[in-house]
């Protein structure tokens, strides 16, 4: 697709995400870019309120309701944009985190093409995301995203246990790695990070056989040559202590908890006999890492991790724990997507329409997180390197409004503070760095000013924005 675009920074970004959209009708491709651009300019606003005239609003609703525009087309275009970005930057290491979330519609608000969930009467569709990040935890883009609904509530546990992995929802952990990680540059190493739900024998066996590095939180106390994984790690020598910042519920600041560290290489031991579907499994060796700590309120914390990374000293253990803590950022992505981009708060009466809206919002959710974490990882990076000229001028206008003597060359760290202040962040001594909630509120002001600057100057810079 070769779509002409206006030199508007929001449209440049939207074009970068959907330029590879494989749809036969060019008008649909153009409209997808225009709708995505409007979403980029108005994060946090209801879908019906982001358009300035009735014609654009009607056209946008037609795009969301267009059944010829499949979710697979949108996902493929978004993920191909991430792969292009990785091919351009050629990073030495990419951390790929994956997790599952859902969009829920209450039982009294019926909608088509949704499935059941645990709460009786509620309707839902699920989505499973794999997000690429730099070694420092700055989001790059989506490597894979899967959407599905359940046709019926799960049967008994015994019925579920007899199914092959290919017939279970948990198969998504394997397919996301296969679909997302095999298109990375050959020189790029990838580390896959996932939570306890992914502690599946076939998943770990697949990662090891494909020589893909991983950090997975343990859910099952597996048999090992020395008894079981927990017993072996409890008897392993203590490597030392590390400090880990832990988020606290409804608190801005994190609590630093001191953990003791134990690690050991273990080999799994399979049960003799067992279910027929499990007899093709093979034992494998990996490293187990056990850390134990206690919060200031006396709550005991314990993490048990699997990894392929050798852990011989405290520094290698600290690095594995640091990589695992990056997993929380996929949960932030889901929060921004559902709450900040309002993918869950809509009145659509068809689950497929809700899925298309979620995919149109996904690139902007990544962009906001990228900007926020870039301000923490590389605060001295010049803002001009990651946003367009009109966006830089818009942030400078906010800076001049907030302080009479702003710096001439804004850095990303300074710019994010100005943007977040416009969104409600107060910047007091104990407030900590700006969060993504105030960032998406302030970003609307940036886009409004950038549009004004574009109309005033009569042209825009062609440098694509961060994302």
N, C-alpha and C positions, 0 to 999 in steps of 0.2 A: 504494500500500500504506500502510495506517495502522496500524502495529504499536505496541502498548503496550509500554513497556520499564520495567524497574526503574530506580530512580534510583541507578545504579551508574556510576561514571565510565568504566570500561572498556566497559560496555554503551552508554553515551551515545555514546562514540566509534564503536563498532561500528554503532550505529543510524545515525549520520551518514553512514557509508560505504555501508550497504546498505538504507537506507530506501526507495530507488527501485528495488529489485529487482523485476523484472517476472516474477513466477512466479504461477501460478494458485492454488497451494496456500499459504495463509497460514501453515500450520504449518511448511512448509519455510523460508519467509522468517524466521519467528521463530527457528528453529533455526540458520540461517546467522548471525544476529546473536549468538546465544548462543555459538556456536563461535568466531566472530571475537573476542568479548569474552574468552573463555578464552585464546586465543592472545595477545591484548594483555596479559593479566595474567602470562603465562609465556613471554616471549621466550627462546629458547635451549633450551627443554625439548622432548623428543620429544613428538610429537603424542599418543601413547598415555598420557603421564604428566601431562597438563594437566587431567585431569578427576578430580573427587573421588569419583565413584561410578560403578558399572557401567552404570547406565541412561543417564547422560549420555554416557559413552564410546561405547556402542553406537549411540546416536542420532547422535553426531558422525560416526562411520564411515559410517552410512547416508547422511548428507548428502554426504559426499565421494564416495560411490558412486552418488549419485542421478543417473541419466542424463537426467532431465527438467530438471535444473539445469545449463544449458549454461554454458560459459565465457564466451560472448558476453553472457549476462545479468549475470554477475558483473562483467565488464569495464565494461559500460555503466553499472552502478550506481556503481562506484568513480570513473569518469571524470566522471559527472554530479555527484558530490559535490565534485570539484575545480572544476568550472565554477560551481557554486553559491557556493563560497568566493571565487572570483575576482569574481563578480558583486557579492558583498557588500563586498569590499575595494577593488575598482576600481583595481588598481595601474597606474601609468603605464607600466611596462615589465615584461615577463615574459621570462625566458630559458628556452627550451624545448630541453632536451638529449635526444638519443636515441641508443640503442646497442642491440646485440644480445648475448644471452647464451644459455646452454643449461643444461638439467638432464640429466645423464648417468647412465645405469645401466650398470654394468660387465657385460661379456659373460657372466659366470658367474651373474648375477642377472637372469634373463629376466623381461620384463614385456610385456604386450600394449599395442598402440596407441603404440608408439615406433618411430622410424625409424633408419636407418643414419647414421653419421657417418664422418669420415676414418679413425679407428682401427677396424680390422677387428674385427667382432664386437660392438663397443660399441653401445648403444642410447641414443637421445637425443630430446628435443623442444626446440625453439628458442622463445625469446620475445624480442620486440622492444619496448622501453619508450620512451615519451616522457614526461619528467618536467618539470613547471613549477617554476621557482624565481624568487625575487625578484631584483632587480638586485644585491643583496649576496650572492646565492648561497644563501639559505635555502629549502629545499624546501617546496613548497606542496602538490603532489599529482600524480597521474598524469593526463596528457591523453589518452594512448592506450596500449594494450598489445595486442600480437598474438601468438598462439601457433600453432605449426604443427609438423608432422613431415614428413620427406622419405620419399617412397615408395620411392625407390631412390637409389643413389649417382649422382652427376653423370656424364654421359657425357664424351666428349672435349671439349677446349676449343673446337674448331672447331664442334661441334654447339651448344655454349653460346653462341658468338658470333653465331650466325644467328637466335637467338630474339629476339622483340620484348621490350621492357622489361616489358610487362604479364605475360609468362609466366616471368619470372625472380624469384627470391627477393628480389633487390635492389629490386624494385618497392615493397617495404615502406617504404623511405625516403620515397617520394612519398606513399603512402597515409596514412602516419602524420601527415605535415604536413597533408594535406587533411582527415583525420578529427579531428585534435586541435586545430589552430590556428584553424579557421574558426568555433569556438564561443566564442571569447574575447570579452570586452566590446569594443564599438566604440572606446572611448577608450584601450584598452590596446595598446601596441606590443609585438610579439613578435620576438625574435631567436632563430633556430633554430641550434643548435650540434651538429656531428657530426664524426666522425673520418674517416680516409682511405677507409674502405670506401664512404662515401657520395659520393665524388668521381665522380659519374656525370653525363654531359652532360644527360640528361633531368631529373635532379633539380635541377641548377643552373638549367637553363632554366625549369623550373616555378616555382622560388622567385622568379626575376627577373620572370617574366610576372605572377605573383600579387602582386608588390611586397611580399614577405615578407623581412625582413632576415635575414642569415645570416652565420655564420663556419664555414667548412669547411676541414679540413686537406687539402692537395693530395696526391694519389696518382699522377696521370698528368701527365707533363710535356707539356702540351698545346701545339699549334702556336699561335702568335700572329702578329700583323702584323709583329712585330720579330724573329721566329725561333721561340722557344719561351719558355714562362713562366719557366723557371729562368735562361735566358740574360739575359732582360730584367731580372729582379730582381737578378741578380748585378752588372749594369752600372748599376743605379739608384743615385742618391746616398744616402749613409748619413745617416739622420736623427738618429742619436745612439745612446745605450746605455740599456738598462733592466735592472733586476734582477728576476728571476722565481724564486720558491721552487719547487723541484722535489722531489717525493717521492723518497725513496731506499728501495731494497728492504731489508726487515727492519730499518729504522731508524725511530725515533720522530720525530726531528726532520727537517725538510726542509733541503735544501741550496740556498742562494741563489746562482744562476748569473747572471752578467752577460752579456747578449746585445747584439750590434750589430743595428741595425734598418735595413732597406731596404724601400721601398714604392713602388709605381707602378701606375697604371691600365693595364690591358691589355685587348686585344680578341682573342678567339679566332679562329682561321682554320681552316676545315674542309678536309679532304682532298678533292680532286676524285675523283669516282667512289666507290670504296669499296663497302661492303656495302649492299644495297638497303634494309635496315631503318634505315640511318643517313642516308638521303638526305632525310628530312624534317627533320633537325636544322637549327638556325639558329645563326649565330655570336652571341655576346653579349659585353658589356663588363662588367668587374668590377675590383676592386682586388686586387692581389697583395701579400702581406706576407711578407718573408723575415727570419728572425732566426737568428743564429748565435752559439753560445757554447761553453764548455768547462768541464767539471766539475773539481773539485779533483783527481780521479784521472786527469785528462787525456782523458776521454771527450768527443768532440766531439758537440755537439747542434745540430740544425738543424730548424727548423719552417718550412714553407711553407704559408701560409693564403690562402684566398679569402674575400672579404667584399664586401658591397655598401656598406659604410660608407666614406666618403671618408677618406683618410689623407694629410693635408697636413703634419702636424707630429708630434713625438715623443709628445705627450700623446694624440692620437687613436690612434696605434699602440699605446701602452701599454694603452689601454682595450680595443682589439680582442684583444690577447693575454690580458688579464685575463678577458674573457668566454670565450675559448677554454679557459682553465684550469678554468672551472666545469664543463667536460665530464667531468672526473674524478669528479664526484659521482654521475653515473649509474652508474659502475663501482662506487662504494661502495654504492649502492642494491642492485645485483645481489649484491654480497658479503654485505650484511646479510640479504638475502632468502634466499640459498642457505645461508649458514653460520649467521648469527645466528638466523634464524627457522627454520632446519633444513628448508627446503623441498626440499633435495636429499638429506637424510639421513633416509630413511624406507623402509619395507619394502612399500610398495604394489606390487601386481603388475599395475597397469593405469596406463598413461600418462595417461589422462583423469582418474583419481583424483589423480595427482600434480599435474596442471594446476589442478584445483580447490583443492587445498591451497595451491599457490603464490599463487593469487589471494586466498585468505582471509588469507594472511600479508602480502601487499603493503602494505595500509594501515599496519600497525604498523611495517614497515621504513621507510616514509616518515616516520612520526611520530618515530621515534628520531633519524633524520638531521635532521629539522626542529629538534628540541630541541637537538641538539649544535651545529648551525651558528647557531641563534639565540643561543646562549650566546657565540659568537664575534663575530657581527655586531652584536648588541644586548645586550651583557652586563648593562647597567643596567636593562633592562626588568623590571618586577616579575613574579615567578613567578605571582602571583594572576591575571594577565591571560591566562595561557596554559594553566593546568591547573585542575582542579576544587578545591574547598575541602578535600575529604578527601585528595587527592593532595598539596596544599600542606602540610596537617598532617602527612602521612606524611614528607615531605622534612624538615620542621622536627624531627620526632622523630629522624631520622637525624642531623641537624645537632647536636641536643642530645647525642646519644650520642658524636659525634666531637669536639665542642668544648663547653666548659661555658658559653660566652657567645655563642651564635649571634645574628645580627642579627634584629630583630623582623620586618622586612619583607624577605624573601628576594628577591634578584634572580635572573634566569635563570642568569647567570654563576656565582653562588655555589651555586645549587641543583644545577647539573650537576656541580660538583666534589664535593659531598656524595654525590650519587647514584653517581658513578663511583668514589669512594673505597670505597663499600659493595660495588662490583663488582670491586675489586682494584686500582684506580689508586692509586699511592702518593703522588703529588703532590710528588715531589722537585724540586729546582731545575732539573735537566736533563731532566725527563720531558716537558715540553711540556703543552699542553692535553689534557684527557681525550679519549680516542678512543671510537668507537662500540662497540667490543667490551666495554669495562668498563661503558659506559652501559647496554647491554642486560642485563648481569648485575645491575647495581644496580637497574634498573627493576623487576625481579621483587620485590625487597625493598620498594620503594615501593608496589607494588600489593598485596602481602600486608598491609602496615600500613594502607593505605587501606581494604581490606576489613574489617579489624578495627575501624577507626574508624567505618566505616559501620554495622556491627552494634552497636557500643557506643552510638552516637548515635541509632540507629534511623531515620536519614534521611540523604540525601546531597544535595549541592548540584547544581542543574540546569545549572550552567555547563559547556558541553562542553569537553573537554580540548584541548590543542594538537593540531592535525591537521585 
